[in-house]
């Protein structure tokens, strides 16, 4: 199961990196340009740190499923993803909206972006990580 967990961490990290680029680099690009005064200039952004943070969150998500969720199934993975997605989305979207002058549309975008990313991660872990008895069959 450790090998399945490691592959799932890699798959989740790559998937989240792609989705982050699509959501933040493409879909929300104009919104970020319209609110440029709120963000660091691109040359000062800490993209290496952001990748590390994404990797650590991926490890935590995958390990939560791998070591704490039973039974291992696609449905269990999706449920975990939705729960994490609502928590992360509320925190990132509306938690930020509470103290930053971001448009409410950006708060909703961050909420749904996190929900989508976490749900997709749930699909990944549900497909890649099987119970030890299932893997042996």
C-alpha positions as CSV (number, residue, x, y, z in Angstrom):
1,X,0.0,0.0,0.0
2,X,3.0,2.3,0.5
3,X,3.8,2.2,-3.2
4,X,0.2,2.9,-4.1
5,X,0.3,5.9,-1.7
6,X,3.5,7.3,-3.2
7,X,2.1,7.0,-6.7
8,X,-1.1,8.7,-5.6
9,X,0.9,11.6,-4.0
10,X,2.7,12.1,-7.3
11,X,-0.5,11.9,-9.3
12,X,-2.4,14.3,-7.1
13,X,0.6,16.8,-7.1
14,X,0.8,16.7,-10.9
15,X,-3.0,17.0,-11.3
16,X,-3.3,19.9,-8.9
17,X,-0.4,21.7,-10.6
18,X,-2.2,21.4,-13.9
19,X,-5.5,22.5,-12.4
20,X,-3.9,25.4,-10.6
21,X,-2.4,26.6,-13.9
22,X,-5.8,26.3,-15.6
23,X,-7.8,27.9,-12.8
24,X,-5.4,30.7,-11.7
25,X,-3.2,31.1,-14.8
26,X,-6.0,31.0,-17.4
27,X,-9.5,31.3,-16.0
28,X,-8.8,33.9,-13.3
29,X,-6.0,35.7,-15.1
30,X,-8.1,38.8,-15.8
31,X,-9.5,39.0,-12.3
32,X,-5.9,38.9,-10.9
33,X,-4.9,41.6,-13.4
34,X,-7.9,43.7,-12.3
35,X,-6.9,43.4,-8.6
36,X,-3.1,43.6,-9.2
37,X,-2.6,46.0,-6.2
38,X,-3.5,43.0,-3.9
39,X,-0.7,40.7,-5.1
40,X,3.0,40.5,-5.2
41,X,4.5,41.4,-8.6
42,X,5.1,38.2,-10.6
43,X,8.9,38.6,-10.1
44,X,8.4,38.4,-6.3
45,X,6.0,35.5,-6.2
46,X,7.3,32.5,-4.4
47,X,6.4,29.7,-6.9
48,X,8.9,27.2,-5.5
49,X,7.3,27.6,-2.0
50,X,3.9,27.3,-3.6
51,X,4.9,24.0,-5.2
52,X,6.2,22.8,-1.9
53,X,3.0,23.7,-0.1
54,X,1.0,21.9,-2.8
55,X,3.1,18.8,-2.4
56,X,2.7,18.8,1.4
57,X,-1.0,19.3,1.2
58,X,-1.1,16.4,-1.4
59,X,0.8,14.2,1.0
60,X,-1.6,15.0,3.8
61,X,-4.7,14.4,1.6
62,X,-3.4,11.1,0.2
63,X,-2.2,9.9,3.6
64,X,-5.6,10.7,5.2
65,X,-7.2,8.5,2.6
66,X,-4.5,5.8,2.7
67,X,-4.3,5.4,6.4
68,X,-7.6,6.6,7.8
69,X,-10.4,5.8,5.3
70,X,-12.1,2.4,5.0
71,X,-13.4,0.9,2.9
72,X,-11.1,2.0,0.1
73,X,-13.3,2.7,-2.9
74,X,-14.0,5.4,-5.5
75,X,-17.0,6.5,-3.5
76,X,-14.9,6.9,-0.3
77,X,-12.3,8.9,-2.3
78,X,-14.9,11.2,-3.7
79,X,-16.6,11.7,-0.3
80,X,-13.2,12.6,1.2
81,X,-12.4,14.9,-1.7
82,X,-15.8,16.8,-1.4
83,X,-15.3,17.2,2.4
84,X,-11.8,18.5,2.0
85,X,-12.9,20.6,-0.9
86,X,-15.6,22.4,1.0
87,X,-13.2,23.0,3.9
88,X,-10.4,24.3,1.7
89,X,-12.7,26.3,-0.5
90,X,-14.5,28.0,2.4
91,X,-11.2,28.8,4.0
92,X,-9.4,30.0,0.9
93,X,-12.4,31.7,-0.7
94,X,-14.5,33.2,2.0
95,X,-11.9,33.2,4.7
96,X,-9.8,35.4,2.5
97,X,-12.9,37.5,1.5
98,X,-13.4,38.3,5.2
99,X,-10.2,40.3,5.5
100,X,-9.0,41.0,1.9
101,X,-10.8,43.4,-0.5
102,X,-11.2,40.7,-3.2
103,X,-14.4,40.6,-5.3
104,X,-16.9,38.1,-4.0
105,X,-16.7,36.5,-7.5
106,X,-13.1,35.6,-6.7
107,X,-14.1,34.1,-3.4
108,X,-16.6,31.9,-5.2
109,X,-14.0,31.0,-7.8
110,X,-11.5,30.0,-5.1
111,X,-14.2,28.0,-3.3
112,X,-15.3,26.1,-6.4
113,X,-11.7,25.7,-7.6
114,X,-10.7,24.1,-4.3
115,X,-13.8,21.9,-4.4
116,X,-13.0,20.7,-7.9
117,X,-9.3,20.1,-7.2
118,X,-10.0,18.1,-4.0
119,X,-12.8,16.1,-5.6
120,X,-10.5,15.2,-8.5
121,X,-7.9,14.2,-5.9
122,X,-10.5,12.0,-4.2
123,X,-11.1,10.2,-7.6
124,X,-7.4,9.7,-7.9
125,X,-6.9,8.1,-4.5
126,X,-10.1,6.1,-4.9
127,X,-8.8,4.6,-8.1
128,X,-5.1,4.1,-7.1
129,X,-5.2,3.0,-3.5
130,X,-6.7,-0.3,-2.6
131,X,-7.0,-2.2,0.7
132,X,-4.1,-4.6,1.2
133,X,-6.5,-7.6,0.7
134,X,-7.8,-6.1,-2.6
135,X,-4.2,-5.5,-3.9
136,X,-3.2,-9.1,-3.3
137,X,-6.0,-10.4,-5.4
